[in-house]
């Protein structure tokens, strides 16, 4: 699924493709935004790790778990 992260004072966003369940990821990210931890690590499908700093995150958009279907029926 795709995650888009917007940052404070930046017109660009970080787009990360990750594996896992959407509900688990949303729960983890909400805990990061509401909790005491200042950073969170998001790992993409290629193994790269992205460290998010809570004070710099403006928004997080989490895509759907299921792939989009394209084509004719």
CHARMM-style PDB file with segment names, atoms N, HN, CA, C and O in Angstrom:
ATOM      1  N   UNK     1       0.839  -1.163   0.000  1.00  0.00      PROA
ATOM      2  CA  UNK     1       0.000   0.000   0.000  1.00  0.00      PROA
ATOM      3  C   UNK     1       0.890   1.233   0.000  1.00  0.00      PROA
ATOM      4  O   UNK     1       2.047   1.173   0.416  1.00  0.00      PROA
ATOM      5  N   UNK     2       0.353   2.337  -0.463  1.00  0.00      PROA
ATOM      6  HN  UNK     2      -0.587   2.386  -0.801  1.00  0.00      PROA
ATOM      7  CA  UNK     2       1.130   3.566  -0.563  1.00  0.00      PROA
ATOM      8  C   UNK     2       0.826   4.485   0.616  1.00  0.00      PROA
ATOM      9  O   UNK     2      -0.327   4.655   1.013  1.00  0.00      PROA
ATOM     10  N   UNK     3       1.882   5.069   1.162  1.00  0.00      PROA
ATOM     11  HN  UNK     3       2.818   4.931   0.839  1.00  0.00      PROA
ATOM     12  CA  UNK     3       1.771   6.046   2.239  1.00  0.00      PROA
ATOM     13  C   UNK     3       2.359   7.346   1.721  1.00  0.00      PROA
ATOM     14  O   UNK     3       3.455   7.356   1.161  1.00  0.00      PROA
ATOM     15  N   UNK     4       1.633   8.448   1.905  1.00  0.00      PROA
ATOM     16  HN  UNK     4       0.743   8.441   2.360  1.00  0.00      PROA
ATOM     17  CA  UNK     4       2.145   9.765   1.537  1.00  0.00      PROA
ATOM     18  C   UNK     4       2.266  10.588   2.808  1.00  0.00      PROA
ATOM     19  O   UNK     4       1.327  10.671   3.600  1.00  0.00      PROA
ATOM     20  N   UNK     5       3.438  11.200   2.996  1.00  0.00      PROA
ATOM     21  HN  UNK     5       4.201  11.133   2.353  1.00  0.00      PROA
ATOM     22  CA  UNK     5       3.699  12.000   4.183  1.00  0.00      PROA
ATOM     23  C   UNK     5       4.017  13.415   3.737  1.00  0.00      PROA
ATOM     24  O   UNK     5       4.930  13.636   2.941  1.00  0.00      PROA
ATOM     25  N   UNK     6       3.254  14.376   4.256  1.00  0.00      PROA
ATOM     26  HN  UNK     6       2.513  14.197   4.902  1.00  0.00      PROA
ATOM     27  CA  UNK     6       3.510  15.783   3.983  1.00  0.00      PROA
ATOM     28  C   UNK     6       4.263  16.392   5.149  1.00  0.00      PROA
ATOM     29  O   UNK     6       4.055  16.017   6.303  1.00  0.00      PROA
ATOM     30  N   UNK     7       5.134  17.331   4.840  1.00  0.00      PROA
ATOM     31  HN  UNK     7       5.303  17.636   3.903  1.00  0.00      PROA
ATOM     32  CA  UNK     7       5.973  17.935   5.873  1.00  0.00      PROA
ATOM     33  C   UNK     7       5.687  19.424   6.028  1.00  0.00      PROA
ATOM     34  O   UNK     7       5.267  20.090   5.081  1.00  0.00      PROA
ATOM     35  N   UNK     8       5.918  19.929   7.218  1.00  0.00      PROA
ATOM     36  HN  UNK     8       6.260  19.388   7.986  1.00  0.00      PROA
ATOM     37  CA  UNK     8       5.739  21.341   7.523  1.00  0.00      PROA
ATOM     38  C   UNK     8       6.745  22.153   6.708  1.00  0.00      PROA
ATOM     39  O   UNK     8       7.909  21.770   6.594  1.00  0.00      PROA
ATOM     40  N   UNK     9       6.296  23.269   6.145  1.00  0.00      PROA
ATOM     41  HN  UNK     9       5.351  23.580   6.238  1.00  0.00      PROA
ATOM     42  CA  UNK     9       7.146  24.200   5.391  1.00  0.00      PROA
ATOM     43  C   UNK     9       7.800  23.546   4.179  1.00  0.00      PROA
ATOM     44  O   UNK     9       8.904  23.934   3.797  1.00  0.00      PROA
ATOM     45  N   UNK    10       7.147  22.567   3.572  1.00  0.00      PROA
ATOM     46  HN  UNK    10       6.250  22.251   3.883  1.00  0.00      PROA
ATOM     47  CA  UNK    10       7.690  21.912   2.386  1.00  0.00      PROA
ATOM     48  C   UNK    10       6.544  21.601   1.423  1.00  0.00      PROA
ATOM     49  O   UNK    10       5.556  20.985   1.824  1.00  0.00      PROA
ATOM     50  N   UNK    11       6.660  22.014   0.167  1.00  0.00      PROA
ATOM     51  HN  UNK    11       7.462  22.515  -0.159  1.00  0.00      PROA
ATOM     52  CA  UNK    11       5.594  21.728  -0.793  1.00  0.00      PROA
ATOM     53  C   UNK    11       5.620  20.287  -1.307  1.00  0.00      PROA
ATOM     54  O   UNK    11       4.665  19.850  -1.950  1.00  0.00      PROA
ATOM     55  N   UNK    12       6.673  19.556  -1.041  1.00  0.00      PROA
ATOM     56  HN  UNK    12       7.448  19.910  -0.518  1.00  0.00      PROA
ATOM     57  CA  UNK    12       6.803  18.181  -1.527  1.00  0.00      PROA
ATOM     58  C   UNK    12       6.360  17.199  -0.461  1.00  0.00      PROA
ATOM     59  O   UNK    12       6.287  17.533   0.722  1.00  0.00      PROA
ATOM     60  N   UNK    13       6.063  15.978  -0.899  1.00  0.00      PROA
ATOM     61  HN  UNK    13       6.123  15.707  -1.860  1.00  0.00      PROA
ATOM     62  CA  UNK    13       5.673  14.930   0.034  1.00  0.00      PROA
ATOM     63  C   UNK    13       6.504  13.680  -0.216  1.00  0.00      PROA
ATOM     64  O   UNK    13       7.049  13.483  -1.303  1.00  0.00      PROA
ATOM     65  N   UNK    14       6.590  12.847   0.801  1.00  0.00      PROA
ATOM     66  HN  UNK    14       6.147  13.007   1.684  1.00  0.00      PROA
ATOM     67  CA  UNK    14       7.299  11.578   0.706  1.00  0.00      PROA
ATOM     68  C   UNK    14       6.278  10.490   0.397  1.00  0.00      PROA
ATOM     69  O   UNK    14       5.275  10.359   1.098  1.00  0.00      PROA
ATOM     70  N   UNK    15       6.529   9.718  -0.642  1.00  0.00      PROA
ATOM     71  HN  UNK    15       7.344   9.824  -1.212  1.00  0.00      PROA
ATOM     72  CA  UNK    15       5.651   8.618  -1.019  1.00  0.00      PROA
ATOM     73  C   UNK    15       6.401   7.306  -0.802  1.00  0.00      PROA
ATOM     74  O   UNK    15       7.480   7.102  -1.358  1.00  0.00      PROA
ATOM     75  N   UNK    16       5.824   6.418   0.013  1.00  0.00      PROA
ATOM     76  HN  UNK    16       4.948   6.584   0.465  1.00  0.00      PROA
ATOM     77  CA  UNK    16       6.465   5.156   0.373  1.00  0.00      PROA
ATOM     78  C   UNK    16       5.498   4.012   0.096  1.00  0.00      PROA
ATOM     79  O   UNK    16       4.343   4.058   0.520  1.00  0.00      PROA
ATOM     80  N   UNK    17       5.961   2.992  -0.610  1.00  0.00      PROA
ATOM     81  HN  UNK    17       6.899   2.955  -0.954  1.00  0.00      PROA
ATOM     82  CA  UNK    17       5.179   1.767  -0.803  1.00  0.00      PROA
ATOM     83  C   UNK    17       5.615   0.771   0.259  1.00  0.00      PROA
ATOM     84  O   UNK    17       6.801   0.463   0.384  1.00  0.00      PROA
ATOM     85  N   UNK    18       4.657   0.272   1.020  1.00  0.00      PROA
ATOM     86  HN  UNK    18       3.694   0.522   0.918  1.00  0.00      PROA
ATOM     87  CA  UNK    18       4.970  -0.623   2.119  1.00  0.00      PROA
ATOM     88  C   UNK    18       4.026  -1.821   2.113  1.00  0.00      PROA
ATOM     89  O   UNK    18       2.972  -1.794   1.479  1.00  0.00      PROA
ATOM     90  N   UNK    19       4.419  -2.862   2.823  1.00  0.00      PROA
ATOM     91  HN  UNK    19       5.276  -2.884   3.338  1.00  0.00      PROA
ATOM     92  CA  UNK    19       3.593  -4.062   2.954  1.00  0.00      PROA
ATOM     93  C   UNK    19       2.965  -4.072   4.332  1.00  0.00      PROA
ATOM     94  O   UNK    19       3.384  -3.329   5.220  1.00  0.00      PROA
ATOM     95  N   UNK    20       1.968  -4.903   4.508  1.00  0.00      PROA
ATOM     96  HN  UNK    20       1.627  -5.506   3.787  1.00  0.00      PROA
ATOM     97  CA  UNK    20       1.329  -5.037   5.806  1.00  0.00      PROA
ATOM     98  C   UNK    20      -0.138  -4.665   5.740  1.00  0.00      PROA
ATOM     99  O   UNK    20      -0.650  -4.254   4.698  1.00  0.00      PROA
ATOM    100  N   UNK    21      -0.799  -4.819   6.868  1.00  0.00      PROA
ATOM    101  HN  UNK    21      -0.383  -5.153   7.714  1.00  0.00      PROA
ATOM    102  CA  UNK    21      -2.221  -4.514   6.967  1.00  0.00      PROA
ATOM    103  C   UNK    21      -2.431  -3.027   7.217  1.00  0.00      PROA
ATOM    104  O   UNK    21      -1.698  -2.404   7.985  1.00  0.00      PROA
ATOM    105  N   UNK    22      -3.438  -2.470   6.561  1.00  0.00      PROA
ATOM    106  HN  UNK    22      -4.034  -2.976   5.938  1.00  0.00      PROA
ATOM    107  CA  UNK    22      -3.723  -1.046   6.691  1.00  0.00      PROA
ATOM    108  C   UNK    22      -4.090  -0.684   8.133  1.00  0.00      PROA
ATOM    109  O   UNK    22      -3.619   0.328   8.650  1.00  0.00      PROA
ATOM    110  N   UNK    23      -4.913  -1.485   8.777  1.00  0.00      PROA
ATOM    111  HN  UNK    23      -5.296  -2.308   8.357  1.00  0.00      PROA
ATOM    112  CA  UNK    23      -5.346  -1.196  10.146  1.00  0.00      PROA
ATOM    113  C   UNK    23      -4.165  -1.167  11.113  1.00  0.00      PROA
ATOM    114  O   UNK    23      -4.107  -0.306  11.991  1.00  0.00      PROA
ATOM    115  N   UNK    24      -3.227  -2.095  10.961  1.00  0.00      PROA
ATOM    116  HN  UNK    24      -3.274  -2.794  10.247  1.00  0.00      PROA
ATOM    117  CA  UNK    24      -2.049  -2.122  11.831  1.00  0.00      PROA
ATOM    118  C   UNK    24      -1.188  -0.881  11.630  1.00  0.00      PROA
ATOM    119  O   UNK    24      -0.703  -0.289  12.594  1.00  0.00      PROA
ATOM    120  N   UNK    25      -1.003  -0.493  10.377  1.00  0.00      PROA
ATOM    121  HN  UNK    25      -1.397  -0.973   9.594  1.00  0.00      PROA
ATOM    122  CA  UNK    25      -0.179   0.672  10.074  1.00  0.00      PROA
ATOM    123  C   UNK    25      -0.824   1.954  10.585  1.00  0.00      PROA
ATOM    124  O   UNK    25      -0.142   2.804  11.158  1.00  0.00      PROA
ATOM    125  N   UNK    26      -2.125   2.100  10.385  1.00  0.00      PROA
ATOM    126  HN  UNK    26      -2.679   1.410   9.919  1.00  0.00      PROA
ATOM    127  CA  UNK    26      -2.830   3.289  10.868  1.00  0.00      PROA
ATOM    128  C   UNK    26      -2.740   3.367  12.388  1.00  0.00      PROA
ATOM    129  O   UNK    26      -2.513   4.444  12.940  1.00  0.00      PROA
ATOM    130  N   UNK    27      -2.914   2.245  13.061  1.00  0.00      PROA
ATOM    131  HN  UNK    27      -3.097   1.371  12.612  1.00  0.00      PROA
ATOM    132  CA  UNK    27      -2.810   2.212  14.522  1.00  0.00      PROA
ATOM    133  C   UNK    27      -1.416   2.629  14.984  1.00  0.00      PROA
ATOM    134  O   UNK    27      -1.276   3.398  15.936  1.00  0.00      PROA
ATOM    135  N   UNK    28      -0.389   2.119  14.308  1.00  0.00      PROA
ATOM    136  HN  UNK    28      -0.503   1.495  13.535  1.00  0.00      PROA
ATOM    137  CA  UNK    28       0.992   2.459  14.666  1.00  0.00      PROA
ATOM    138  C   UNK    28       1.290   3.939  14.431  1.00  0.00      PROA
ATOM    139  O   UNK    28       1.944   4.581  15.253  1.00  0.00      PROA
ATOM    140  N   UNK    29       0.811   4.476  13.315  1.00  0.00      PROA
ATOM    141  HN  UNK    29       0.280   3.954  12.648  1.00  0.00      PROA
ATOM    142  CA  UNK    29       1.058   5.884  13.012  1.00  0.00      PROA
ATOM    143  C   UNK    29       0.276   6.810  13.940  1.00  0.00      PROA
ATOM    144  O   UNK    29       0.775   7.872  14.310  1.00  0.00      PROA
ATOM    145  N   UNK    30      -0.939   6.425  14.321  1.00  0.00      PROA
ATOM    146  HN  UNK    30      -1.345   5.562  14.020  1.00  0.00      PROA
ATOM    147  CA  UNK    30      -1.695   7.227  15.282  1.00  0.00      PROA
ATOM    148  C   UNK    30      -1.008   7.229  16.640  1.00  0.00      PROA
ATOM    149  O   UNK    30      -0.977   8.254  17.322  1.00  0.00      PROA
ATOM    150  N   UNK    31      -0.460   6.090  17.033  1.00  0.00      PROA
ATOM    151  HN  UNK    31      -0.486   5.257  16.479  1.00  0.00      PROA
ATOM    152  CA  UNK    31       0.301   6.025  18.274  1.00  0.00      PROA
ATOM    153  C   UNK    31       1.529   6.911  18.229  1.00  0.00      PROA
ATOM    154  O   UNK    31       1.886   7.536  19.227  1.00  0.00      PROA
ATOM    155  N   UNK    32       2.179   6.968  17.073  1.00  0.00      PROA
ATOM    156  HN  UNK    32       1.889   6.460  16.262  1.00  0.00      PROA
ATOM    157  CA  UNK    32       3.344   7.837  16.895  1.00  0.00      PROA
ATOM    158  C   UNK    32       2.945   9.304  17.020  1.00  0.00      PROA
ATOM    159  O   UNK    32       3.635  10.075  17.688  1.00  0.00      PROA
ATOM    160  N   UNK    33       1.844   9.696  16.388  1.00  0.00      PROA
ATOM    161  HN  UNK    33       1.284   9.070  15.846  1.00  0.00      PROA
ATOM    162  CA  UNK    33       1.428  11.099  16.418  1.00  0.00      PROA
ATOM    163  C   UNK    33       0.905  11.519  17.784  1.00  0.00      PROA
ATOM    164  O   UNK    33       1.090  12.669  18.184  1.00  0.00      PROA
ATOM    165  N   UNK    34       0.256  10.610  18.509  1.00  0.00      PROA
ATOM    166  HN  UNK    34       0.106   9.677  18.184  1.00  0.00      PROA
ATOM    167  CA  UNK    34      -0.330  10.933  19.808  1.00  0.00      PROA
ATOM    168  C   UNK    34       0.577  10.615  20.988  1.00  0.00      PROA
ATOM    169  O   UNK    34       0.360  11.131  22.084  1.00  0.00      PROA
ATOM    170  N   UNK    35       1.582   9.782  20.788  1.00  0.00      PROA
ATOM    171  HN  UNK    35       1.758   9.363  19.897  1.00  0.00      PROA
ATOM    172  CA  UNK    35       2.398   9.282  21.890  1.00  0.00      PROA
ATOM    173  C   UNK    35       3.578  10.154  22.253  1.00  0.00      PROA
ATOM    174  O   UNK    35       3.664  11.320  21.865  1.00  0.00      PROA
ATOM    175  N   UNK    36       4.490   9.556  23.011  1.00  0.00      PROA
ATOM    176  HN  UNK    36       4.420   8.609  23.325  1.00  0.00      PROA
ATOM    177  CA  UNK    36       5.667  10.261  23.507  1.00  0.00      PROA
ATOM    178  C   UNK    36       6.873  10.142  22.587  1.00  0.00      PROA
ATOM    179  O   UNK    36       7.820  10.918  22.708  1.00  0.00      PROA
ATOM    180  N   UNK    37       6.850   9.180  21.668  1.00  0.00      PROA
ATOM    181  HN  UNK    37       6.080   8.549  21.569  1.00  0.00      PROA
ATOM    182  CA  UNK    37       7.988   9.001  20.765  1.00  0.00      PROA
ATOM    183  C   UNK    37       8.061  10.160  19.780  1.00  0.00      PROA
ATOM    184  O   UNK    37       7.043  10.569  19.221  1.00  0.00      PROA
ATOM    185  N   UNK    38       9.268  10.690  19.568  1.00  0.00      PROA
ATOM    186  HN  UNK    38      10.094  10.357  20.023  1.00  0.00      PROA
ATOM    187  CA  UNK    38       9.456  11.812  18.644  1.00  0.00      PROA
ATOM    188  C   UNK    38       9.669  11.350  17.215  1.00  0.00      PROA
ATOM    189  O   UNK    38       9.483  12.129  16.280  1.00  0.00      PROA
ATOM    190  N   UNK    39      10.063  10.071  17.024  1.00  0.00      PROA
ATOM    191  HN  UNK    39      10.214   9.438  17.783  1.00  0.00      PROA
ATOM    192  CA  UNK    39      10.333   9.571  15.681  1.00  0.00      PROA
ATOM    193  C   UNK    39       9.615   8.241  15.448  1.00  0.00      PROA
ATOM    194  O   UNK    39       9.278   7.515  16.384  1.00  0.00      PROA
ATOM    195  N   UNK    40       9.395   7.952  14.163  1.00  0.00      PROA
ATOM    196  HN  UNK    40       9.668   8.542  13.404  1.00  0.00      PROA
ATOM    197  CA  UNK    40       8.844   6.662  13.744  1.00  0.00      PROA
ATOM    198  C   UNK    40       9.612   6.217  12.513  1.00  0.00      PROA
ATOM    199  O   UNK    40      10.059   7.044  11.718  1.00  0.00      PROA
ATOM    200  N   UNK    41       9.764   4.920  12.357  1.00  0.00      PROA
ATOM    201  HN  UNK    41       9.402   4.248  13.003  1.00  0.00      PROA
ATOM    202  CA  UNK    41      10.478   4.365  11.209  1.00  0.00      PROA
ATOM    203  C   UNK    41       9.469   3.633  10.329  1.00  0.00      PROA
ATOM    204  O   UNK    41       8.710   2.786  10.801  1.00  0.00      PROA
ATOM    205  N   UNK    42       9.475   3.974   9.037  1.00  0.00      PROA
ATOM    206  HN  UNK    42      10.091   4.662   8.653  1.00  0.00      PROA
ATOM    207  CA  UNK    42       8.616   3.316   8.052  1.00  0.00      PROA
ATOM    208  C   UNK    42       9.531   2.641   7.046  1.00  0.00      PROA
ATOM    209  O   UNK    42      10.407   3.283   6.467  1.00  0.00      PROA
ATOM    210  N   UNK    43       9.329   1.343   6.838  1.00  0.00      PROA
ATOM    211  HN  UNK    43       8.618   0.821   7.309  1.00  0.00      PROA
ATOM    212  CA  UNK    43      10.161   0.587   5.904  1.00  0.00      PROA
ATOM    213  C   UNK    43       9.371   0.312   4.631  1.00  0.00      PROA
ATOM    214  O   UNK    43       8.217  -0.111   4.685  1.00  0.00      PROA
ATOM    215  N   UNK    44      10.005   0.557   3.480  1.00  0.00      PROA
ATOM    216  HN  UNK    44      10.943   0.901   3.436  1.00  0.00      PROA
ATOM    217  CA  UNK    44       9.322   0.319   2.213  1.00  0.00      PROA
ATOM    218  C   UNK    44       9.553  -1.102   1.723  1.00  0.00      PROA
ATOM    219  O   UNK    44      10.258  -1.880   2.367  1.00  0.00      PROA
ATOM    220  N   UNK    45       8.961  -1.439   0.585  1.00  0.00      PROA
ATOM    221  HN  UNK    45       8.389  -0.807   0.062  1.00  0.00      PROA
ATOM    222  CA  UNK    45       9.023  -2.804   0.062  1.00  0.00      PROA
ATOM    223  C   UNK    45      10.418  -3.198  -0.401  1.00  0.00      PROA
ATOM    224  O   UNK    45      10.703  -4.387  -0.544  1.00  0.00      PROA
ATOM    225  N   UNK    46      11.291  -2.229  -0.638  1.00  0.00      PROA
ATOM    226  HN  UNK    46      11.059  -1.263  -0.521  1.00  0.00      PROA
ATOM    227  CA  UNK    46      12.660  -2.519  -1.076  1.00  0.00      PROA
ATOM    228  C   UNK    46      13.642  -2.597   0.085  1.00  0.00      PROA
ATOM    229  O   UNK    46      14.829  -2.853  -0.123  1.00  0.00      PROA
ATOM    230  N   UNK    47      13.158  -2.378   1.312  1.00  0.00      PROA
ATOM    231  HN  UNK    47      12.194  -2.171   1.481  1.00  0.00      PROA
ATOM    232  CA  UNK    47      14.011  -2.480   2.483  1.00  0.00      PROA
ATOM    233  C   UNK    47      14.574  -1.161   2.979  1.00  0.00      PROA
ATOM    234  O   UNK    47      15.261  -1.135   4.000  1.00  0.00      PROA
ATOM    235  N   UNK    48      14.300  -0.061   2.282  1.00  0.00      PROA
ATOM    236  HN  UNK    48      13.742  -0.081   1.453  1.00  0.00      PROA
ATOM    237  CA  UNK    48      14.772   1.249   2.746  1.00  0.00      PROA
ATOM    238  C   UNK    48      13.941   1.690   3.942  1.00  0.00      PROA
ATOM    239  O   UNK    48      12.741   1.427   4.011  1.00  0.00      PROA
ATOM    240  N   UNK    49      14.593   2.362   4.879  1.00  0.00      PROA
ATOM    241  HN  UNK    49      15.568   2.576   4.823  1.00  0.00      PROA
ATOM    242  CA  UNK    49      13.901   2.852   6.069  1.00  0.00      PROA
ATOM    243  C   UNK    49      13.855   4.372   6.036  1.00  0.00      PROA
ATOM    244  O   UNK    49      14.837   5.037   5.706  1.00  0.00      PROA
ATOM    245  N   UNK    50      12.690   4.901   6.385  1.00  0.00      PROA
ATOM    246  HN  UNK    50      11.892   4.360   6.652  1.00  0.00      PROA
ATOM    247  CA  UNK    50      12.472   6.339   6.417  1.00  0.00      PROA
ATOM    248  C   UNK    50      12.114   6.720   7.851  1.00  0.00      PROA
ATOM    249  O   UNK    50      11.192   6.153   8.438  1.00  0.00      PROA
ATOM    250  N   UNK    51      12.843   7.675   8.407  1.00  0.00      PROA
ATOM    251  HN  UNK    51      13.592   8.135   7.930  1.00  0.00      PROA
ATOM    252  CA  UNK    51      12.608   8.110   9.781  1.00  0.00      PROA
ATOM    253  C   UNK    51      11.787   9.389   9.741  1.00  0.00      PROA
ATOM    254  O   UNK    51      12.191  10.377   9.126  1.00  0.00      PROA
ATOM    255  N   UNK    52      10.634   9.367  10.400  1.00  0.00      PROA
ATOM    256  HN  UNK    52      10.306   8.565  10.900  1.00  0.00      PROA
ATOM    257  CA  UNK    52       9.750  10.525  10.457  1.00  0.00      PROA
ATOM    258  C   UNK    52       9.890  11.200  11.812  1.00  0.00      PROA
ATOM    259  O   UNK    52       9.881  10.534  12.848  1.00  0.00      PROA
ATOM    260  N   UNK    53      10.019  12.517  11.805  1.00  0.00      PROA
ATOM    261  HN  UNK    53      10.027  13.058  10.964  1.00  0.00      PROA
ATOM    262  CA  UNK    53      10.092  13.305  13.034  1.00  0.00      PROA
ATOM    263  C   UNK    53       8.724  13.951  13.242  1.00  0.00      PROA
ATOM    264  O   UNK    53       8.243  14.683  12.376  1.00  0.00      PROA
ATOM    265  N   UNK    54       8.100  13.684  14.384  1.00  0.00      PROA
ATOM    266  HN  UNK    54       8.490  13.090  15.087  1.00  0.00      PROA
ATOM    267  CA  UNK    54       6.723  14.108  14.631  1.00  0.00      PROA
ATOM    268  C   UNK    54       6.508  15.607  14.436  1.00  0.00      PROA
ATOM    269  O   UNK    54       5.488  16.001  13.870  1.00  0.00      PROA
ATOM    270  N   UNK    55       7.420  16.443  14.880  1.00  0.00      PROA
ATOM    271  HN  UNK    55       8.248  16.123  15.339  1.00  0.00      PROA
ATOM    272  CA  UNK    55       7.247  17.888  14.782  1.00  0.00      PROA
ATOM    273  C   UNK    55       7.269  18.384  13.337  1.00  0.00      PROA
ATOM    274  O   UNK    55       6.792  19.483  13.057  1.00  0.00      PROA
ATOM    275  N   UNK    56       7.814  17.591  12.419  1.00  0.00      PROA
ATOM    276  HN  UNK    56       8.202  16.697  12.647  1.00  0.00      PROA
ATOM    277  CA  UNK    56       7.925  18.000  11.020  1.00  0.00      PROA
ATOM    278  C   UNK    56       6.826  17.418  10.131  1.00  0.00      PROA
ATOM    279  O   UNK    56       6.725  17.787   8.961  1.00  0.00      PROA
ATOM    280  N   UNK    57       6.004  16.517  10.665  1.00  0.00      PROA
ATOM    281  HN  UNK    57       6.086  16.217  11.615  1.00  0.00      PROA
ATOM    282  CA  UNK    57       4.959  15.872   9.869  1.00  0.00      PROA
ATOM    283  C   UNK    57       3.702  16.736   9.884  1.00  0.00      PROA
ATOM    284  O   UNK    57       3.171  17.057  10.947  1.00  0.00      PROA
ATOM    285  N   UNK    58       3.226  17.113   8.678  1.00  0.00      PROA
ATOM    286  HN  UNK    58       3.657  16.852   7.814  1.00  0.00      PROA
ATOM    287  CA  UNK    58       1.993  17.888   8.561  1.00  0.00      PROA
ATOM    288  C   UNK    58       0.786  16.962   8.407  1.00  0.00      PROA
ATOM    289  O   UNK    58      -0.264  17.203   9.003  1.00  0.00      PROA
ATOM    290  N   UNK    59       0.936  15.899   7.604  1.00  0.00      PROA
ATOM    291  HN  UNK    59       1.789  15.704   7.120  1.00  0.00      PROA
ATOM    292  CA  UNK    59      -0.150  14.939   7.415  1.00  0.00      PROA
ATOM    293  C   UNK    59       0.415  13.608   6.940  1.00  0.00      PROA
ATOM    294  O   UNK    59       1.525  13.536   6.413  1.00  0.00      PROA
ATOM    295  N   UNK    60      -0.376  12.551   7.140  1.00  0.00      PROA
ATOM    296  HN  UNK    60      -1.278  12.609   7.568  1.00  0.00      PROA
ATOM    297  CA  UNK    60      -0.037  11.216   6.639  1.00  0.00      PROA
ATOM    298  C   UNK    60      -1.276  10.665   5.942  1.00  0.00      PROA
ATOM    299  O   UNK    60      -2.350  10.583   6.538  1.00  0.00      PROA
ATOM    300  N   UNK    61      -1.117  10.289   4.677  1.00  0.00      PROA
ATOM    301  HN  UNK    61      -0.244  10.356   4.192  1.00  0.00      PROA
ATOM    302  CA  UNK    61      -2.206   9.692   3.904  1.00  0.00      PROA
ATOM    303  C   UNK    61      -1.872   8.220   3.669  1.00  0.00      PROA
ATOM    304  O   UNK    61      -0.819   7.892   3.121  1.00  0.00      PROA
ATOM    305  N   UNK    62      -2.776   7.340   4.088  1.00  0.00      PROA
ATOM    306  HN  UNK    62      -3.632   7.606   4.533  1.00  0.00      PROA
ATOM    307  CA  UNK    62      -2.565   5.903   3.939  1.00  0.00      PROA
ATOM    308  C   UNK    62      -3.525   5.385   2.876  1.00  0.00      PROA
ATOM    309  O   UNK    62      -4.739   5.561   2.987  1.00  0.00      PROA
ATOM    310  N   UNK    63      -2.975   4.745   1.843  1.00  0.00      PROA
ATOM    311  HN  UNK    63      -1.989   4.602   1.753  1.00  0.00      PROA
ATOM    312  CA  UNK    63      -3.790   4.193   0.757  1.00  0.00      PROA
ATOM    313  C   UNK    63      -4.445   2.888   1.156  1.00  0.00      PROA
ATOM    314  O   UNK    63      -4.310   2.433   2.292  1.00  0.00      PROA
ATOM    315  N   UNK    64      -5.151   2.292   0.221  1.00  0.00      PROA
ATOM    316  HN  UNK    64      -5.261   2.661  -0.702  1.00  0.00      PROA
ATOM    317  CA  UNK    64      -5.858   1.042   0.486  1.00  0.00      PROA
ATOM    318  C   UNK    64      -4.906  -0.148   0.431  1.00  0.00      PROA
ATOM    319  O   UNK    64      -3.845  -0.082  -0.189  1.00  0.00      PROA
ATOM    320  N   UNK    65      -5.298  -1.222   1.080  1.00  0.00      PROA
ATOM    321  HN  UNK    65      -6.160  -1.275   1.584  1.00  0.00      PROA
ATOM    322  CA  UNK    65      -4.490  -2.439   1.097  1.00  0.00      PROA
ATOM    323  C   UNK    65      -4.614  -3.220  -0.201  1.00  0.00      PROA
ATOM    324  O   UNK    65      -3.677  -3.907  -0.608  1.00  0.00      PROA
ATOM    325  N   UNK    66      -5.765  -3.118  -0.850  1.00  0.00      PROA
ATOM    326  HN  UNK    66      -6.526  -2.560  -0.520  1.00  0.00      PROA
ATOM    327  CA  UNK    66      -5.993  -3.901  -2.070  1.00  0.00      PROA
ATOM    328  C   UNK    66      -5.506  -3.135  -3.298  1.00  0.00      PROA
ATOM    329  O   UNK    66      -5.650  -1.915  -3.370  1.00  0.00      PROA
ATOM    330  N   UNK    67      -4.937  -3.845  -4.253  1.00  0.00      PROA
ATOM    331  HN  UNK    67      -4.821  -4.837  -4.194  1.00  0.00      PROA
ATOM    332  CA  UNK    67      -4.469  -3.181  -5.475  1.00  0.00      PROA
ATOM    333  C   UNK    67      -5.647  -2.715  -6.321  1.00  0.00      PROA
ATOM    334  O   UNK    67      -6.729  -3.301  -6.284  1.00  0.00      PROA
ATOM    335  N   UNK    68      -5.418  -1.652  -7.082  1.00  0.00      PROA
ATOM    336  HN  UNK    68      -4.539  -1.175  -7.112  1.00  0.00      PROA
ATOM    337  CA  UNK    68      -6.457  -1.142  -7.976  1.00  0.00      PROA
ATOM    338  C   UNK    68      -6.581  -2.068  -9.178  1.00  0.00      PROA
ATOM    339  O   UNK    68      -5.589  -2.608  -9.669  1.00  0.00      PROA
ATOM    340  N   UNK    69      -7.802  -2.239  -9.640  1.00  0.00      PROA
ATOM    341  HN  UNK    69      -8.608  -1.800  -9.241  1.00  0.00      PROA
ATOM    342  CA  UNK    69      -8.013  -3.035 -10.841  1.00  0.00      PROA
ATOM    343  C   UNK    69      -8.089  -2.110 -12.042  1.00  0.00      PROA
ATOM    344  O   UNK    69      -8.714  -1.050 -11.989  1.00  0.00      PROA
ATOM    345  N   UNK    70      -7.452  -2.519 -13.112  1.00  0.00      PROA
ATOM    346  HN  UNK    70      -6.945  -3.379 -13.155  1.00  0.00      PROA
ATOM    347  CA  UNK    70      -7.424  -1.724 -14.327  1.00  0.00      PROA
ATOM    348  C   UNK    70      -7.834  -2.625 -15.480  1.00  0.00      PROA
ATOM    349  O   UNK    70      -7.417  -3.781 -15.550  1.00  0.00      PROA
ATOM    350  N   UNK    71      -8.643  -2.103 -16.375  1.00  0.00      PROA
ATOM    351  HN  UNK    71      -8.982  -1.164 -16.318  1.00  0.00      PROA
ATOM    352  CA  UNK    71      -9.015  -2.879 -17.548  1.00  0.00      PROA
ATOM    353  C   UNK    71     -10.509  -3.044 -17.675  1.00  0.00      PROA
ATOM    354  O   UNK    71     -11.285  -2.466 -16.914  1.00  0.00      PROA
ATOM    355  N   UNK    72     -10.894  -3.834 -18.637  1.00  0.00      PROA
ATOM    356  HN  UNK    72     -10.263  -4.304 -19.255  1.00  0.00      PROA
ATOM    357  CA  UNK    72     -12.301  -4.071 -18.918  1.00  0.00      PROA
ATOM    358  C   UNK    72     -12.756  -5.369 -18.273  1.00  0.00      PROA
ATOM    359  O   UNK    72     -11.968  -6.291 -18.059  1.00  0.00      PROA
ATOM    360  N   UNK    73     -14.019  -5.416 -17.977  1.00  0.00      PROA
ATOM    361  HN  UNK    73     -14.659  -4.667 -18.151  1.00  0.00      PROA
ATOM    362  CA  UNK    73     -14.593  -6.625 -17.371  1.00  0.00      PROA
ATOM    363  C   UNK    73     -15.201  -7.492 -18.441  1.00  0.00      PROA
ATOM    364  OT1 UNK    73     -15.738  -8.558 -18.140  1.00  0.00      PROA
TER     365      UNK     73
END
